[in-house]
């Protein structure tokens, strides 16, 4: 297995890590706020998120053995495009101005349009590399499935950001220079969770965006945990069993992503789920648990019923 890295993304990730440290310092010395939060909180979160994105894709591109030139250019384009977005976000923070959804002046309209183009192009570049993941083997079947399913869900999560860009509430009839919003049912800037800032009084479309994007880290991380447990649990040493478990994790993750998206669109806070949301979430958890028990109980055969459906879907993704 090739262990090289995509250098432009690697260096960009390092730069975003440094920026995150700078933002932490800025939070301590700059007390200005915008919409009820410190002006440097947003650049900090974006710096951390883009660092994770960059390091992950830098490593993945380095694993490819086919179509590496195409992947290299797609990764390089992503680094440049995200840099453009980060320059605008940091500049807006420095001037205590909102970067996203701001169409109050011709300059802000132009900057928002540049950001919209950049992130759309990043999605396209990420899609290209994700397709190439299906044209390359990425280790054993369990690892290959974990990476491929994570990439697909990450693309979905990135795409969910576009739900935030349309007019919200009375933004057209009561125009205030803003088109688009994170929150559903209330104006942006209300009470939110510490650090994350997700609304605690209404739906928040940043949640499915976040959950989806980080599938590419969390699903492979689940596999790593399983691989570590295999040192003590004999059944987990069977790659077929591990692959089936990854399929269960991937499908469960996709269903959970659908639930948090549905919850946000209904204007419901993540910390105040209603009975229907809890019932659906509980059903998904029960299905996942039953499928996992079936896999572990019969490691030599495909599980039946719901477990069999999850395994068959995983096999298709594993191509």
C-alpha positions as CSV (number, residue, x, y, z in Angstrom):
1,X,0.0,0.0,0.0
2,X,1.3,3.4,-1.0
3,X,1.9,5.7,2.1
4,X,2.5,9.0,0.4
5,X,0.5,12.2,1.0
6,X,-1.0,14.8,-1.3
7,X,1.4,17.6,-0.4
8,X,-0.7,20.7,-1.2
9,X,-3.6,19.5,1.0
10,X,-1.1,18.3,3.7
11,X,0.5,21.8,3.8
12,X,-2.9,23.5,3.7
13,X,-4.1,21.4,6.6
14,X,-1.0,22.4,8.6
15,X,-1.7,26.1,7.7
16,X,-5.3,25.7,9.0
17,X,-4.0,24.2,12.2
18,X,-1.8,27.2,12.7
19,X,-4.8,29.5,11.9
20,X,-6.8,27.6,14.5
21,X,-4.2,28.5,17.1
22,X,-4.2,32.1,16.0
23,X,-8.0,32.2,16.3
24,X,-7.8,30.8,19.9
25,X,-5.4,33.6,20.8
26,X,-7.7,36.2,19.0
27,X,-10.7,34.9,21.1
28,X,-8.8,35.7,24.2
29,X,-7.7,39.2,23.3
30,X,-10.6,40.4,21.1
31,X,-13.9,40.7,23.0
32,X,-16.0,41.8,20.0
33,X,-19.1,39.8,19.3
34,X,-21.4,39.4,16.2
35,X,-24.9,37.9,16.5
36,X,-24.2,37.0,20.1
37,X,-20.9,35.1,19.6
38,X,-17.3,36.0,19.5
39,X,-16.2,37.2,16.1
40,X,-13.3,34.7,16.0
41,X,-15.4,31.7,16.8
42,X,-16.5,31.1,13.2
43,X,-12.9,31.2,11.7
44,X,-11.8,28.9,14.5
45,X,-14.5,26.3,13.6
46,X,-13.8,26.6,9.9
47,X,-10.1,26.3,10.4
48,X,-10.5,23.1,12.4
49,X,-13.0,21.6,9.9
50,X,-10.9,22.4,6.9
51,X,-7.8,21.0,8.6
52,X,-9.5,17.7,9.2
53,X,-10.8,17.7,5.6
54,X,-7.4,18.4,4.2
55,X,-5.5,15.8,6.3
56,X,-8.1,13.2,5.5
57,X,-8.1,13.7,1.7
58,X,-4.4,14.2,1.6
59,X,-3.9,10.7,3.0
60,X,-6.6,9.2,0.9
61,X,-5.2,10.6,-2.4
62,X,-1.9,9.2,-1.4
63,X,-3.4,5.7,-1.2
64,X,-4.6,5.7,-4.8
65,X,-2.7,3.5,-7.3
66,X,-4.9,4.4,-10.3
67,X,-5.8,7.8,-11.8
68,X,-3.5,9.6,-9.3
69,X,-2.9,12.6,-11.6
70,X,-6.6,13.4,-11.8
71,X,-6.8,13.0,-8.0
72,X,-3.8,15.2,-7.5
73,X,-5.3,18.1,-9.5
74,X,-8.7,17.7,-7.8
75,X,-7.0,17.8,-4.4
76,X,-4.9,20.8,-5.3
77,X,-8.0,22.6,-6.6
78,X,-9.8,21.9,-3.3
79,X,-6.9,23.4,-1.3
80,X,-6.9,26.6,-3.4
81,X,-10.7,27.0,-3.4
82,X,-10.9,26.5,0.4
83,X,-8.1,29.0,0.9
84,X,-10.2,31.6,-1.0
85,X,-13.2,30.9,1.3
86,X,-11.0,31.1,4.4
87,X,-9.5,34.5,3.4
88,X,-13.0,35.9,3.1
89,X,-14.1,34.4,6.5
90,X,-11.1,35.6,8.3
91,X,-11.4,39.1,6.7
92,X,-15.0,39.3,7.7
93,X,-14.1,38.4,11.3
94,X,-11.4,41.0,11.4
95,X,-13.9,43.6,10.4
96,X,-16.7,42.2,12.6
97,X,-18.9,41.5,9.6
98,X,-20.9,38.4,8.7
99,X,-19.4,36.4,5.8
100,X,-22.2,34.0,5.0
101,X,-25.6,35.1,3.6
102,X,-24.5,38.7,3.6
103,X,-25.9,40.6,0.6
104,X,-26.2,44.0,2.2
105,X,-23.7,45.8,-0.2
106,X,-22.3,45.2,-3.6
107,X,-19.0,44.2,-2.1
108,X,-20.6,41.7,0.3
109,X,-22.7,40.2,-2.6
110,X,-19.5,39.7,-4.6
111,X,-17.7,38.1,-1.7
112,X,-20.7,35.8,-0.9
113,X,-20.9,34.8,-4.6
114,X,-17.1,34.0,-4.6
115,X,-17.6,31.8,-1.5
116,X,-20.6,30.1,-3.0
117,X,-18.7,29.3,-6.2
118,X,-15.6,28.1,-4.3
119,X,-17.5,25.7,-2.0
120,X,-19.5,24.4,-5.0
121,X,-16.3,23.7,-6.9
122,X,-14.8,22.0,-3.8
123,X,-17.8,19.7,-3.7
124,X,-17.2,18.9,-7.4
125,X,-13.5,18.2,-6.8
126,X,-14.4,16.0,-3.8
127,X,-16.9,14.1,-5.9
128,X,-14.2,13.4,-8.5
129,X,-11.8,11.9,-5.9
130,X,-14.7,10.0,-4.3
131,X,-15.5,8.4,-7.6
132,X,-11.8,7.4,-7.9
133,X,-12.0,5.7,-4.5
134,X,-14.4,3.2,-6.2
135,X,-11.8,2.5,-8.8
136,X,-9.0,1.7,-6.3
137,X,-8.6,-1.0,-3.6
138,X,-8.0,0.6,-0.2
139,X,-6.9,-2.3,1.8
140,X,-9.0,-5.3,2.8
141,X,-12.8,-5.3,2.1
142,X,-13.7,-3.8,5.5
143,X,-11.4,-0.9,5.1
144,X,-12.4,-0.3,1.5
145,X,-16.1,-0.2,2.5
146,X,-15.5,2.1,5.5
147,X,-13.7,4.6,3.3
148,X,-16.1,4.5,0.3
149,X,-19.2,4.7,2.4
150,X,-17.7,7.5,4.5
151,X,-16.8,9.4,1.3
152,X,-20.4,9.1,-0.1
153,X,-22.0,10.3,3.1
154,X,-19.4,13.1,3.4
155,X,-20.5,14.3,-0.1
156,X,-24.1,14.2,1.0
157,X,-23.2,16.2,4.1
158,X,-21.4,18.8,2.1
159,X,-24.3,19.1,-0.3
160,X,-26.7,19.6,2.6
161,X,-25.1,23.0,3.2
162,X,-27.1,24.3,0.2
163,X,-30.2,24.0,2.3
164,X,-29.0,27.1,4.2
165,X,-28.6,29.3,1.2
166,X,-32.2,30.0,0.3
167,X,-34.4,32.7,1.8
168,X,-35.6,32.0,5.3
169,X,-38.7,33.3,7.1
170,X,-39.5,36.8,6.0
171,X,-36.1,37.7,4.5
172,X,-37.7,38.7,1.2
173,X,-40.7,40.7,2.5
174,X,-38.6,42.2,5.3
175,X,-35.3,42.5,3.6
176,X,-32.4,43.3,5.9
177,X,-29.4,42.5,3.6
178,X,-29.4,38.8,4.5
179,X,-30.5,35.9,2.4
180,X,-30.1,32.4,3.9
181,X,-29.8,31.1,7.5
182,X,-28.5,28.3,9.7
183,X,-31.5,28.2,12.0
184,X,-35.0,27.1,11.0
185,X,-37.9,28.8,12.8
186,X,-35.9,31.6,14.4
187,X,-33.3,34.2,13.4
188,X,-29.6,33.3,13.5
189,X,-27.7,34.3,16.6
190,X,-30.0,32.9,19.4
191,X,-29.0,30.6,22.2
192,X,-26.7,27.8,21.1
193,X,-24.6,24.9,22.3
194,X,-21.1,25.9,23.6
195,X,-18.4,25.9,21.0
196,X,-20.6,24.3,18.3
197,X,-23.1,27.1,18.4
198,X,-26.0,24.9,17.3
199,X,-29.4,26.4,18.2
200,X,-30.9,25.1,21.4
201,X,-34.3,26.6,20.6
202,X,-34.9,25.7,17.0
203,X,-33.8,23.6,14.1
204,X,-30.2,24.1,12.9
205,X,-29.1,23.0,9.4
206,X,-25.4,23.1,10.4
207,X,-26.0,19.8,12.3
208,X,-26.7,17.5,9.3
209,X,-24.0,19.4,7.4
210,X,-21.5,18.6,10.2
211,X,-22.7,15.0,10.8
212,X,-22.5,14.1,7.1
213,X,-19.1,15.7,6.4
214,X,-17.4,13.8,9.2
215,X,-18.7,10.4,8.2
216,X,-15.4,10.0,6.4
217,X,-13.6,10.2,9.7
218,X,-16.1,8.5,12.0
219,X,-16.9,5.4,10.0
220,X,-13.3,4.4,9.5
221,X,-12.7,5.2,13.2
222,X,-15.4,2.7,14.1
223,X,-13.6,0.1,12.0
224,X,-10.3,0.9,13.8
225,X,-12.0,0.2,17.1
226,X,-13.3,-3.1,15.7
227,X,-9.8,-4.0,14.5
228,X,-8.3,-3.2,17.9
229,X,-11.0,-5.3,19.6
230,X,-10.1,-8.2,17.2
231,X,-6.9,-8.7,19.2
232,X,-9.1,-10.0,22.0
233,X,-12.3,-11.1,20.3
234,X,-11.6,-14.0,17.9
235,X,-14.7,-13.5,15.7
236,X,-13.6,-10.0,14.8
237,X,-10.5,-11.4,13.2
238,X,-12.7,-12.6,10.3
239,X,-12.6,-9.9,7.6
240,X,-16.1,-10.9,6.5
241,X,-17.5,-10.2,9.9
242,X,-15.7,-6.9,10.1
243,X,-17.0,-5.9,6.6
244,X,-20.6,-6.8,7.7
245,X,-20.2,-4.7,10.8
246,X,-18.9,-1.7,8.7
247,X,-22.0,-2.1,6.5
248,X,-24.2,-1.9,9.6
249,X,-22.4,1.2,10.8
250,X,-22.6,2.9,7.4
251,X,-26.3,2.3,6.9
252,X,-27.0,3.3,10.5
253,X,-25.0,6.5,10.0
254,X,-26.9,7.3,6.8
255,X,-30.3,6.8,8.6
256,X,-29.1,9.0,11.5
257,X,-28.1,11.7,9.0
258,X,-31.5,11.5,7.5
259,X,-33.1,11.9,11.0
260,X,-31.1,15.0,12.0
261,X,-31.8,16.6,8.7
262,X,-35.5,15.9,9.1
263,X,-35.4,17.2,12.6
264,X,-33.7,20.4,11.6
265,X,-36.1,21.1,8.7
266,X,-39.0,20.7,11.2
267,X,-37.5,23.5,13.2
268,X,-36.8,21.2,16.2
269,X,-33.7,21.7,18.4
270,X,-31.2,18.9,18.6
271,X,-31.4,19.0,22.4
272,X,-35.2,18.9,22.5
273,X,-36.4,16.0,20.3
274,X,-40.1,15.2,20.3
275,X,-41.6,11.8,20.8
276,X,-41.6,11.0,17.1
277,X,-37.9,11.8,16.7
278,X,-37.1,9.7,19.7
279,X,-39.2,6.8,18.3
280,X,-37.5,6.9,14.9
281,X,-34.1,7.2,16.5
282,X,-34.8,4.3,18.8
283,X,-36.0,2.1,15.9
284,X,-32.8,2.8,14.0
285,X,-30.7,1.9,17.1
286,X,-32.7,-1.3,17.7
287,X,-32.3,-2.4,14.0
288,X,-28.6,-1.7,14.1
289,X,-28.2,-3.6,17.4
290,X,-30.1,-6.6,16.1
291,X,-28.1,-6.7,12.9
292,X,-24.8,-6.5,14.8
293,X,-25.9,-9.4,17.1
294,X,-26.9,-11.5,14.0
295,X,-23.4,-10.8,12.4
296,X,-21.5,-11.7,15.6
297,X,-23.7,-14.7,16.3
298,X,-23.2,-16.2,12.8
299,X,-19.8,-15.0,11.6
300,X,-19.7,-17.6,8.8
301,X,-23.0,-16.7,7.2
302,X,-24.8,-13.6,6.1
303,X,-27.3,-12.5,8.7
304,X,-31.0,-12.7,7.9
305,X,-33.7,-10.1,7.7
306,X,-32.6,-6.5,8.4
307,X,-29.0,-7.6,8.8
308,X,-28.9,-9.3,5.4
309,X,-30.2,-6.1,3.8
310,X,-27.4,-4.1,5.4
311,X,-24.8,-6.6,4.3
312,X,-26.0,-6.7,0.7
313,X,-25.9,-2.9,0.5
314,X,-22.4,-2.9,2.0
315,X,-21.3,-5.5,-0.6
316,X,-22.6,-3.2,-3.4
317,X,-20.7,-0.2,-2.1
318,X,-17.6,-2.4,-1.8
319,X,-17.9,-3.1,-5.5
